[in-house]
Amino acid sequence: MSALRGLVVWLTGLPGSGKTTIATAAAERLRSMGYRAEVLDGDWFRAHIDPEAGYTREERIKHLARVAWVARLLARNGVVVLCSFVSPYREAREEARKIVSEEADFLEVYVRCPLEECIRRDPKGLYRRALAGEIKNFTGVSDPYEEPLSPDLVLDTVKNSASENVEKLVNLITSRLRDSRGA
């Protein structure tokens, strides 16, 4: 059932908003339906593909362009690629869309969660460290997050459960794949 042309789903949101949780569960669900799906996650990508990537605006924009090229390569080979990256700047997300769109469809998904809730969750203790001044250029604390202006989908991780958000995302993806095949 693998699509001839894949799809890149770019999940963006504050650190701790639930991006990777949703992306991982959606990929598992898609695989169970017969699709080829991969998750590119910020922590994994920085550790294995782009370990020298920094956190200034310019470094983040370059880093996310690299992510987009990898996603494009996978997608042009029929893979549904779920990219889970804070990607705080609209400029970087638009550049990712341009890179991917030459060979595959691109969906921007905003994983919305208020800063206060992300700070409360703080799964890695990063907000605590950023608020204490130990981490520079931390999105939401000392660096801005520019919300998407017109995302293809908004997933609210406070109002909806993880499973509800996964269901919404999988429905959008499968619908888009059917449309791209002319089914």
ABEGO torsion letter per residue (X at the ends): XBBABBBBBBBBEBBGAGAAAAAAAAAAAAAAAGBBBBBBBAAAAAAAABAABBABAAAAAAAAAAAAAAAAAAAAAGBBBBBBBAGABAAAAAAAAAAAAAABBBBBBBBBBBAAAAAAAGAAGAAAAAAAGABBGBBGAABBBBBBABBABBBBAAABBAAAAAAAAAAAAAAAAAAAAGX
